[in-house]
Amino acid sequence: GDSVTQMEGPVTLSEEAFLTINCTYTATGYPSLFWYVQYPGEGLQLLLKATKADDKGSNKGFEATYRKETTSFHLEKGSVQVSDSAVYFCALRANTGNQFYFGTGTSLTVIP
Amino acid sequence: NAGVTQTPKFQVLKTGQSMTLQCAQDMNHNSMYWYRQDPGMGLRLIYYSASEGTTDKGEVPNGYNVSRLNKREFSLRLESAAPSQTSVYFCASSDGNRVQETQYFGPGTRLLVL
């Protein structure tokens, strides 16, 4: 069945460091792919998305490219800030059915 | 614009008690979802409703029931709470346009079952 596997955390980085959080997926066809962010005590918020192969989603300095050949959607940011400290979830929505599938989440802490 | 709202924010139950978690959205979305979030498990789908009048089981439906009261509201009921149901519960909604579909989440309900 459809599934998402993402890099386990926690991840701790210094401010202005480069961030990569790996995400790979298993799905038939061409799913839509998402990154959500969850700040402490809050619900999930959409960070970025890509709906077809080679699309690049971007928002707030974060980027992820939909790679069909490697079934990946890795999240990157060139220079993280303390305010980026949160849990990041990779997710997919298959092109059939109504369900979304989420990874287990990666906790990021950025220290000054 | 309130988006997705959930009540209550926090609840403590004793084993065997029942309760209903409420969820409402004001975005005119067709689809609504209930998830639970447990440490190391990510989000797991309990039930979803693709449209008003329909509900379907997700990955972990045992011990729960749902009601899609109208297009706005989707409630989750625990008939006889168990400690294993201690979790954070999130309601979400989406617009049903499959290609561009995005889920919008509520702030969550933290449930502790003693």
Interface residues (C-beta under 8 A of the other chain):
Chain A: S32 F34 Y36 E42 G43 L44 Q45 L46 K49 T51 F89 A91 R93 N95 N98 Q99 F100 F102 G103 T104 G105
Chain B: V4 S31 Y33 Y35 G40 M41 G42 L43 L45 Y48 A50 D56 G58 F90 A92 S94 R98 V99 Q100 E101 T102 Q103 Y104 F105 G106 P107 G108
